[in-house]
Amino acid sequence: RLDIPKKKKKSQDSDSKDETEPVNKNTTFNFDLCGSAKLRKTISAHTDTVRSIDYSTFDDCDFLCSGSSDKTICVWDMGTSKQLSNINEYSHVIFCVKFSPYHYYYHNRSIICSASYDKTIRFVDFKSNKECKYLTDTLELGRYLCSGSNDESIRLWDVGTSTLLHVFNGHEDGILCVDFSPLQTNGNHKSAAVIGGNGYSICSGSWDGNIRLWDIETAKELSVFKGHEGGINTIKYLPYATGINGGGGSMLCSGSGDKTVRLWDIRSENTTQVFIGHTESVTCVDNSPFVNATIDQFGIGNANIMCSGSWDNTIRFWDIRITKQLHEIKGNDNDDGISCLKFSPFHKKREDTFLLCYGARRGSIRLWE
């Protein structure tokens, strides 16, 4: 995962606001999926499971990229729906793809970082289709990049210098997922390029069924979260969730081969909620993008809404405070399971409208508005 925020807009007005400023706190989004959600587009470019998708905006253009078991990476211009690239020079399955904000904001280059079963991390300019450099290992991506591998280790890299900074050891089986904690910037976005304290951490999930939390500065293990009865396929920090006790603070959400989704309190190291409903392995989780929305007319705060995808071919939306399922999107019959998902803004229409993009086992990518 690449950990650099959006570049600040320049203005002659010294009081101008950063473009990453949260949504106006007075704005209310009514979570009315049942009445308004609709399938907007289907993309058919891959011939095997879509393992990873990512979304980014470069030069005011919206892009979507995908990596697949068919050993290819595809890139689309979301404004024109035109496929820009089909990178097929890999010899193994592509497990993860990420756009690199570091290369864009610091070097004005349109770079995708990918992790493959061949144990390499590669950087490709998707406009020229030329490879820049590669590292050895899997993925989560920044000026700092975090990768997890089947060799049971997590590694932290400096992308700017291709330097290995830390190796985290402790898991007893291969690593399936990693995530960075939210940036501890305190309003200073330049601090995003510096690794320091302030509770900045990495979490990792493994085939061993455990989640581990690591301190980035000291490279020491902070916590171990146990409870799942299967491998941890997906993990996500939920920095805006209030949890069942109403208190703010970072929480973790995880999905497992045991068919459940769990919410964890980082401070107590305990499970606070278990979400039961999926009938097959949970492959992906994400939280609602409406992170600062107020409570709606039904008493549901959208910052407390999370979704999960599964091989059972459903995406389920949950109120994390009461484990209530709010809505369910069923994949197309030809999808044969949801492998990955990603929220992305759909700003050209309305500020309160988002796209939910998901990748399927059979190779399709579908965009729900």
Helices and strands as residue ranges (DSSP letters): H 33-36, E 39-44, E 50-58, E 61-68, E 73-77, E 82-87, E 94-99, H 101-107, E 111-116, E 120-125, E 130-136, E 144-148, E 153-158, E 163-169, E 175-180, G 189-193, E 201-206, E 211-215, E 221-225, E 232-238, E 251-256, E 260-265, E 270-276, E 282-287, G 302-304, E 305-310, E 314-319, E 324-330, E 338-345, E 354-360, E 364-368
